[in-house]
Amino acid sequence: MNEVLRPFRNGTRSTFRRFDWSAGALGDPEPLPLGNVLIVDLIGLFHPETDEHLDLQVWCDVDLETATTWGKARDTGLGRDHSRLWDEVWVPNERDFVADFAPHDRADIVLPPVRLAQFASS
């Protein structure tokens, strides 16, 4: 929030750090260009602490099993085997986050699964 959302919202230079999978850590800060719109893809943004920094929250309504299948396929296609992380860390974290923060109910827009399936198959 302090590196990306707050500075971008205030019109000042902000940075973000990609996750470096080979190092298993966040990479070096990279500058974001200034602009009027910033799109961030991350379930964790559906948190009460971020609400004041977001103008629009879009929930992609895909069940966790399907999302996990798509995520594992994406990772495999990128040459990464994260199956264990998916099963032991990410899926339980997603379940907990949904139970604690109900992102579906907090979203401004909910995209139905039928529309999303078009993107997954392309």
Summary of the structure (lengths in Angstrom):
residues: 122
radius of gyration: 15.8
end to end distance: 31.9
largest distance: 39.9
contacts: 254
relative contact order: 0.14
helix: 48%
strand: 13%
